[in-house]
Amino acid sequence: MNQPFIRAEITETPILRFSGHNFEPLPSGALFWHGQQTLLVADLHLEKLSSYARHGQMLPPYDTGLTLAKLEADMRRTGASRVVALGDSFHRDEGSTTLLEADRARVDRLTDMAEWIWLGGNHDPRPHALGGRCMNEVELAGVLLTHEPQRNAAGMIAGHLHPSARVHMEGRTARRPCFVHDNRLMILPAYGSATGSLNILSPAFFGLFHWPALEVVMLGRERTYPVSPKRLVRG
């Protein structure tokens, strides 16, 4: 994405105020909760490309290593003492058992660096033998962390839908993964290196958000960019 294209929309690194807490949306797609020293990531989909290879699509299985390297960088940058993975951390049930030796060693290192919570998703093996705890959902400081977003939520952070925003400005359009919330429900972008995205104007998002309160923050290469919902377009 051409960053100057939306630079007029921003003045500083955005901080999301959600459910009475401050969160920093990172350009990687992670969300850092300062008050809880907690890093939130959704939809890692580790071992996705290796699963394709098992079904005859010979794609280089490097997505797991790229995703874990990005996650390690975010952990070191933020100094997070806790990591919560919001489900679909693995692309298939046996994913935790097919990690390359180097990737398994990195997972072990990361789960030793901080308290680690794996939340169950619709793709995940659970429980599994990796470090950390496996849970269905967890509540921290009045905020419910879970995988699938729910209508009429109140203080919920979820993943699952891989949100993206397409904006139109100055005769051009750009589409990027995004954070989206209405102060009742927040949905994080997919963090995995091989994941796709879904426009937040698509039917899958209908009825989830109170539109007048909507706040959208798009991912850029080196920072995040708040954009007005009025600039959102379909496609």
C-alpha positions as CSV (number, residue, x, y, z in Angstrom):
1,M,0.0,0.0,0.0
2,N,1.2,3.5,-0.8
3,Q,1.5,5.0,2.6
4,P,1.3,8.7,1.6
5,F,-2.1,7.8,0.1
6,I,-3.7,7.9,3.6
7,R,-1.2,10.0,5.5
8,A,-3.6,13.0,5.6
9,E,-5.8,10.8,7.8
10,I,-3.3,10.5,10.7
11,T,-1.4,12.7,13.1
12,E,0.3,10.1,15.4
13,T,0.4,6.4,16.1
14,P,-3.1,5.4,17.0
15,I,-4.1,4.1,20.4
16,L,-7.5,2.3,20.4
17,R,-9.6,3.1,23.5
18,F,-11.8,0.0,23.9
19,S,-14.0,-1.1,26.9
20,G,-12.1,1.3,29.2
21,H,-8.6,0.2,28.2
22,N,-5.8,1.4,25.9
23,F,-4.6,-0.9,23.1
24,E,-1.8,-0.3,20.5
25,P,-2.6,-1.8,17.1
26,L,0.7,-2.9,15.6
27,P,1.5,-2.9,11.8
28,S,2.1,-6.7,12.1
29,G,-1.6,-7.2,13.0
30,A,-0.9,-7.8,16.7
31,L,-2.6,-5.8,19.4
32,F,-0.7,-4.7,22.5
33,W,-2.7,-4.2,25.7
34,H,-0.5,-1.9,27.7
35,G,-2.3,-2.1,31.0
36,Q,-2.1,-5.9,31.0
37,Q,1.3,-6.2,29.3
38,T,-0.4,-8.6,26.9
39,L,0.1,-9.2,23.2
40,L,-3.0,-10.4,21.3
41,V,-2.8,-12.2,18.0
42,A,-5.5,-13.9,16.0
43,D,-5.5,-16.6,13.3
44,L,-1.9,-17.5,13.0
45,H,-2.8,-20.5,10.8
46,L,0.5,-22.2,11.4
47,E,1.3,-25.1,9.0
48,K,-1.2,-23.9,6.4
49,L,1.1,-24.3,3.4
50,S,2.4,-27.6,4.6
51,S,-1.3,-28.8,4.7
52,Y,-1.7,-27.8,1.1
53,A,1.4,-29.8,0.2
54,R,-0.2,-32.9,1.8
55,H,-3.1,-32.5,-0.6
56,G,-0.9,-32.1,-3.7
57,Q,-0.4,-28.4,-3.9
58,M,3.3,-28.0,-3.8
59,L,3.8,-24.6,-2.1
60,P,7.0,-23.8,-0.1
61,P,6.1,-24.5,3.5
62,Y,7.8,-21.4,4.9
63,D,4.7,-19.5,6.3
64,T,5.1,-21.0,9.8
65,G,8.7,-19.8,10.2
66,L,7.8,-16.3,8.9
67,T,4.8,-16.0,11.2
68,L,6.8,-17.1,14.3
69,A,9.7,-14.7,13.4
70,K,7.2,-11.8,13.2
71,L,5.7,-12.9,16.5
72,E,9.0,-13.1,18.2
73,A,9.9,-9.6,17.0
74,D,6.6,-8.2,18.4
75,M,7.2,-9.9,21.7
76,R,10.7,-8.4,22.0
77,R,9.5,-4.9,20.8
78,T,6.6,-4.7,23.3
79,G,8.2,-6.7,26.2
80,A,4.9,-8.4,26.6
81,S,4.7,-10.7,29.7
82,R,1.6,-12.6,28.3
83,V,0.6,-13.7,24.8
84,V,-3.0,-14.7,24.0
85,A,-3.5,-16.4,20.6
86,L,-7.2,-15.9,19.7
87,G,-7.8,-19.2,18.0
88,D,-7.0,-20.8,14.6
89,S,-3.4,-20.8,15.7
90,F,-2.9,-24.0,13.5
91,H,-4.5,-24.6,10.1
92,R,-5.5,-28.2,10.8
93,D,-5.9,-30.5,13.8
94,E,-2.5,-32.2,13.5
95,G,-0.7,-29.0,12.8
96,S,1.1,-28.9,16.2
97,T,2.7,-32.3,15.4
98,T,4.0,-31.5,11.9
99,L,6.2,-28.5,12.8
100,L,9.7,-28.5,11.3
101,E,12.4,-29.0,14.0
102,A,13.4,-25.3,13.8
103,D,9.9,-24.1,14.0
104,R,9.1,-26.3,17.0
105,A,12.3,-25.0,18.7
106,R,11.1,-21.4,18.1
107,V,7.6,-22.2,19.5
108,D,9.3,-23.6,22.6
109,R,11.4,-20.5,23.0
110,L,8.5,-18.2,22.6
111,T,6.3,-20.0,25.1
112,D,9.1,-19.8,27.6
113,M,9.5,-16.0,27.1
114,A,6.0,-15.2,28.4
115,E,2.8,-16.6,29.9
116,W,1.1,-18.1,26.9
117,I,-2.6,-18.9,26.3
118,W,-3.8,-20.7,23.2
119,L,-7.6,-20.2,22.7
120,G,-9.5,-22.8,20.7
121,G,-10.7,-22.0,17.2
122,N,-12.5,-23.9,14.5
123,H,-9.2,-25.1,13.0
124,D,-7.2,-25.8,16.2
125,P,-6.0,-29.0,17.8
126,R,-6.9,-28.9,21.4
127,P,-5.5,-29.7,23.7
128,H,-1.9,-30.0,22.3
129,A,1.5,-30.7,23.8
130,L,3.1,-27.3,23.1
131,G,4.0,-24.9,25.9
132,G,1.3,-22.7,27.4
133,R,-2.3,-23.3,28.4
134,C,-5.1,-24.3,26.0
135,M,-8.5,-22.6,26.8
136,N,-11.7,-22.0,25.0
137,E,-11.8,-18.3,26.1
138,V,-10.4,-16.1,28.8
139,E,-11.5,-12.9,30.5
140,L,-9.0,-10.2,31.5
141,A,-9.9,-7.0,33.3
142,G,-13.5,-7.3,32.1
143,V,-12.7,-8.0,28.5
144,L,-13.6,-11.4,27.0
145,L,-11.0,-12.8,24.6
146,T,-12.4,-15.5,22.3
147,H,-12.2,-16.7,18.7
148,E,-15.6,-16.2,17.0
149,P,-17.2,-12.7,17.3
150,Q,-20.8,-12.6,18.6
151,R,-23.6,-10.2,18.0
152,N,-24.6,-8.0,20.9
153,A,-21.2,-8.4,22.4
154,A,-20.1,-6.2,25.3
155,G,-16.4,-6.0,25.8
156,M,-15.3,-8.8,23.5
157,I,-12.1,-9.1,21.4
158,A,-12.1,-11.8,18.7
159,G,-10.6,-13.0,15.4
160,H,-12.0,-15.6,13.0
161,L,-13.2,-13.2,10.2
162,H,-9.8,-11.9,8.9
163,P,-11.1,-8.3,8.5
164,S,-9.8,-5.9,5.9
165,A,-10.8,-2.5,4.7
166,R,-10.9,-1.0,1.2
167,V,-10.8,2.8,1.1
168,H,-11.2,5.3,-1.7
169,M,-9.3,8.6,-1.5
170,E,-8.0,11.0,-4.1
171,G,-9.3,8.9,-7.0
172,R,-7.5,5.8,-5.8
173,T,-8.4,2.7,-3.7
174,A,-6.3,0.5,-1.4
175,R,-7.3,-2.6,0.5
176,R,-5.4,-3.8,3.6
177,P,-6.1,-6.0,6.7
178,C,-7.5,-3.9,9.5
179,F,-8.6,-3.7,13.2
180,V,-12.3,-2.8,13.6
181,H,-14.3,-2.1,16.7
182,D,-17.4,-0.2,18.0
183,N,-16.3,-0.2,21.7
184,R,-18.4,-3.3,22.3
185,L,-16.7,-5.8,19.9
186,M,-13.2,-5.7,18.4
187,I,-12.1,-8.0,15.6
188,L,-8.4,-8.4,14.9
189,P,-6.8,-9.0,11.5
190,A,-5.4,-12.4,10.7
191,Y,-1.7,-12.5,11.8
192,G,-0.5,-15.5,9.8
193,S,1.8,-15.0,6.9
194,A,-0.4,-17.1,4.5
195,T,-3.8,-15.9,5.5
196,G,-6.3,-14.0,3.4
197,S,-8.8,-11.3,4.4
198,L,-12.4,-10.4,4.1
199,N,-13.8,-6.9,3.5
200,I,-15.7,-5.6,6.5
201,L,-18.5,-4.5,4.3
202,S,-19.2,-8.1,3.3
203,P,-22.2,-10.0,4.6
204,A,-20.2,-11.9,7.2
205,F,-19.9,-8.7,9.2
206,F,-23.6,-7.6,8.9
207,G,-25.2,-7.1,12.3
208,L,-21.9,-7.3,14.3
209,F,-21.2,-3.6,14.7
210,H,-23.0,-0.5,15.7
211,W,-22.0,1.5,12.6
212,P,-22.1,5.1,14.1
213,A,-19.4,4.1,16.7
214,L,-17.2,2.2,14.2
215,E,-13.4,2.7,14.3
216,V,-11.2,1.2,11.7
217,V,-7.4,1.1,11.7
218,M,-5.6,-0.3,8.6
219,L,-2.2,-2.0,8.5
220,G,0.6,-0.3,6.6
221,R,4.2,-1.5,6.0
222,E,5.7,0.3,9.0
223,R,2.7,1.7,11.0
224,T,-1.1,1.6,11.3
225,Y,-3.5,4.1,9.9
226,P,-7.0,5.1,11.2
227,V,-9.5,5.7,8.4
228,S,-12.9,7.2,8.4
229,P,-15.7,4.6,7.8
230,K,-17.1,7.1,5.3
231,R,-14.2,6.2,3.0
232,L,-14.9,2.5,3.0
233,V,-15.9,0.8,-0.3
234,R,-16.9,-2.7,-1.2
235,G,-14.6,-5.1,-3.1
